[in-house]
Amino acid sequence: MESIKPTLKTLLISFVVAILISTGMLVFARRVHPQSFPQSTASSVSGDTQSLIADLSSQDAVKRASAAYLLGKGRSKSAVAIPALIAILGDGTEVDPRLYRKQQYWCGDPMDRKECYSSPGSEAAAALSQIGTESVEPLIKALNDSQSIARENAAWALGAIRDDRAVKPLIAALRDEASGVRCNAAWALGAFGRRANEDTVEPLIQTLGDHEPKVRQQAAWALGAIRDRRAVSPLSVALKDEDSGVRQQAAWASGAIGDSGSVTGLVETLKDNEAGVRKQAVWALGAIRDSSAVDGLINALKDQDSGVRQQAAWALGAIRSHKAVPALSQAFKDQDPDVRAQAVWASGAIRDRDSVDSLIEVLKDQDPHVRAQAAWALGAIGDGRAEDALSAALRDKEEDVRKQAAWALGVVTRRN
């Protein structure tokens, strides 16, 4: 199962996630008119670029945002616009990106204005990140801007570029007075991933103690993204944070690092009062694949939340402990078909022949996906006892079940 932090499928998606964890971006303090480019270079700049730079100072916020967006699409050809883009980083006027992004627009929840709306400043940050390394030094200077929105956007853009020159300034930004800046600085340092300078780990660990929960969440994510084992113990402490979002992110980060030293704390977290935290802890235990977690995961198969039960089944399959087989067989009868399907998959992944009789019964499950998964599991185990049941499944009313049964029967026949 995927972790909760995204992942940066596209530049826009990662930008929306970073801004979502920030505060105050949509508060427009004052608009700074962008600087014009030097006259000496004007002749070498295309008319379209000149026009877009001029639009950055328009009275229309949508026009400003659109111009920044289009300059970003020009990338290196728009380097001349860097000063003008830097100048509007603090422009937090709310705009609807559907007015200019068209097919490039993405929104997870149309009812969430923070997630789905943009601003000229955030579009400028995206454009600067797309222009690339030529933007780095101006963005570093912008980390000292008097407007917190400009500093937030600059921190994000530096994380998107991932130039080593930005590391020390971003570490310093972890102490910024504005929580949104600290959030984006933590995200930016985590965006370096395993490329991160070793000096970033301790400051991020210290940031786990920030007084703002969203900053602590982002610091936990960053430590998981960097995957440095020095964070294992501090993240175990964060599993007990008063904020459920921090606990959830600390669980993900522990799984991402994959150190067995996290197992004890994660098993204890399976008792958390928030289902989302328990679910993430279960995923992390499956990612670490330490057999000492099996008992706790077996108990999690009885969790009141079906998502936790489903994830526990996956984790037991990932660990592949034969000790889990009886409990997984019981989960074949779970009221939730997704849990049943995942338990069946796990039994196939473990390849324990003691599962065969129970899996044959699952071929009669009312849910076609569960039946198809059972056929796969029987093929994965390859026990000859399943031959008759798989032959009968070739007449199932669902095509996916018939296809899976045919594959499994071929495997079983060859092995026996």
Secondary structure as the mmCIF struct_conf table of DSSP 4:
data_model
#
loop_
_struct_conf.conf_type_id
_struct_conf.id
_struct_conf.beg_label_comp_id
_struct_conf.beg_label_asym_id
_struct_conf.beg_label_seq_id
_struct_conf.end_label_comp_id
_struct_conf.end_label_asym_id
_struct_conf.end_label_seq_id
BEND BEND1 ILE A 4 LYS A 5
BEND BEND2 LYS A 9 THR A 10
HELX_RH_AL_P HELX_RH_AL_P1 LEU A 11 LEU A 20
TURN_TY1_P TURN_TY1_P1 ILE A 21 ILE A 21
BEND BEND3 SER A 22 GLY A 24
TURN_TY1_P TURN_TY1_P2 MET A 25 LEU A 26
HELX_LH_PP_P HELX_LH_PP_P1 ARG A 31 PRO A 38
HELX_RH_AL_P HELX_RH_AL_P2 GLN A 39 ALA A 42
TURN_TY1_P TURN_TY1_P3 SER A 43 SER A 44
BEND BEND4 VAL A 45 VAL A 45
HELX_RH_AL_P HELX_RH_AL_P3 GLY A 47 ASP A 55
TURN_TY1_P TURN_TY1_P4 LEU A 56 SER A 57
BEND BEND5 GLN A 59 GLN A 59
HELX_RH_AL_P HELX_RH_AL_P4 ALA A 61 GLY A 74
HELX_RH_3T_P HELX_RH_3T_P1 ARG A 75 ALA A 81
HELX_RH_AL_P HELX_RH_AL_P5 ILE A 82 ALA A 87
TURN_TY1_P TURN_TY1_P5 ILE A 88 GLY A 90
STRN STRN1 VAL A 95 VAL A 95
HELX_RH_3T_P HELX_RH_3T_P2 PRO A 97 LEU A 99
TURN_TY1_P TURN_TY1_P6 TYR A 100 TYR A 100
HELX_RH_3T_P HELX_RH_3T_P3 LYS A 102 GLN A 104
BEND BEND6 GLY A 108 GLY A 108
TURN_TY1_P TURN_TY1_P7 PRO A 110 MET A 111
HELX_RH_AL_P HELX_RH_AL_P6 ARG A 113 CYS A 116
STRN STRN2 SER A 118 SER A 118
HELX_RH_AL_P HELX_RH_AL_P7 PRO A 120 ILE A 131
HELX_RH_3T_P HELX_RH_3T_P4 THR A 133 SER A 135
HELX_RH_AL_P HELX_RH_AL_P8 VAL A 136 ALA A 142
TURN_TY1_P TURN_TY1_P8 LEU A 143 ASN A 144
BEND BEND7 SER A 146 GLN A 147
HELX_RH_AL_P HELX_RH_AL_P9 SER A 148 ILE A 161
TURN_TY1_P TURN_TY1_P9 ARG A 162 ARG A 162
HELX_RH_3T_P HELX_RH_3T_P5 ASP A 164 ALA A 166
HELX_RH_AL_P HELX_RH_AL_P10 VAL A 167 ALA A 173
TURN_TY1_P TURN_TY1_P10 LEU A 174 ARG A 175
BEND BEND8 GLU A 177 ALA A 178
HELX_RH_AL_P HELX_RH_AL_P11 SER A 179 ALA A 191
TURN_TY1_P TURN_TY1_P11 PHE A 192 PHE A 192
HELX_RH_3T_P HELX_RH_3T_P6 GLY A 193 ARG A 195
BEND BEND9 ALA A 196 ALA A 196
HELX_RH_3T_P HELX_RH_3T_P7 GLU A 198 THR A 200
HELX_RH_AL_P HELX_RH_AL_P12 VAL A 201 THR A 207
TURN_TY1_P TURN_TY1_P12 LEU A 208 GLY A 209
BEND BEND10 HIS A 211 GLU A 212
HELX_RH_AL_P HELX_RH_AL_P13 PRO A 213 ILE A 226
TURN_TY1_P TURN_TY1_P13 ARG A 227 ARG A 227
HELX_RH_3T_P HELX_RH_3T_P8 ARG A 229 ALA A 231
HELX_RH_AL_P HELX_RH_AL_P14 VAL A 232 ALA A 238
TURN_TY1_P TURN_TY1_P14 LEU A 239 LYS A 240
BEND BEND11 GLU A 242 ASP A 243
HELX_RH_AL_P HELX_RH_AL_P15 SER A 244 ILE A 257
TURN_TY1_P TURN_TY1_P15 GLY A 258 GLY A 258
HELX_RH_3T_P HELX_RH_3T_P9 SER A 260 SER A 262
HELX_RH_AL_P HELX_RH_AL_P16 VAL A 263 THR A 269
TURN_TY1_P TURN_TY1_P16 LEU A 270 LYS A 271
BEND BEND12 ASN A 273 ASN A 273
HELX_RH_AL_P HELX_RH_AL_P17 ALA A 275 ILE A 288
TURN_TY1_P TURN_TY1_P17 ARG A 289 ARG A 289
HELX_RH_3T_P HELX_RH_3T_P10 SER A 291 ALA A 293
HELX_RH_AL_P HELX_RH_AL_P18 VAL A 294 ALA A 300
TURN_TY1_P TURN_TY1_P18 LEU A 301 LYS A 302
BEND BEND13 GLN A 304 ASP A 305
HELX_RH_AL_P HELX_RH_AL_P19 SER A 306 ILE A 319
TURN_TY1_P TURN_TY1_P19 ARG A 320 ARG A 320
HELX_RH_3T_P HELX_RH_3T_P11 HIS A 322 ALA A 324
HELX_RH_AL_P HELX_RH_AL_P20 VAL A 325 ALA A 331
TURN_TY1_P TURN_TY1_P20 PHE A 332 LYS A 333
BEND BEND14 GLN A 335 ASP A 336
HELX_RH_AL_P HELX_RH_AL_P21 PRO A 337 ILE A 350
TURN_TY1_P TURN_TY1_P21 ARG A 351 ARG A 351
HELX_RH_3T_P HELX_RH_3T_P12 ARG A 353 SER A 355
HELX_RH_AL_P HELX_RH_AL_P22 VAL A 356 VAL A 362
TURN_TY1_P TURN_TY1_P22 LEU A 363 LYS A 364
BEND BEND15 GLN A 366 ASP A 367
HELX_RH_AL_P HELX_RH_AL_P23 PRO A 368 ILE A 381
TURN_TY1_P TURN_TY1_P23 GLY A 382 GLY A 382
HELX_RH_3T_P HELX_RH_3T_P13 GLY A 384 ALA A 386
HELX_RH_AL_P HELX_RH_AL_P24 GLU A 387 ALA A 393
TURN_TY1_P TURN_TY1_P24 LEU A 394 ARG A 395
BEND BEND16 LYS A 397 GLU A 398
HELX_RH_AL_P HELX_RH_AL_P25 GLU A 399 ARG A 415
#
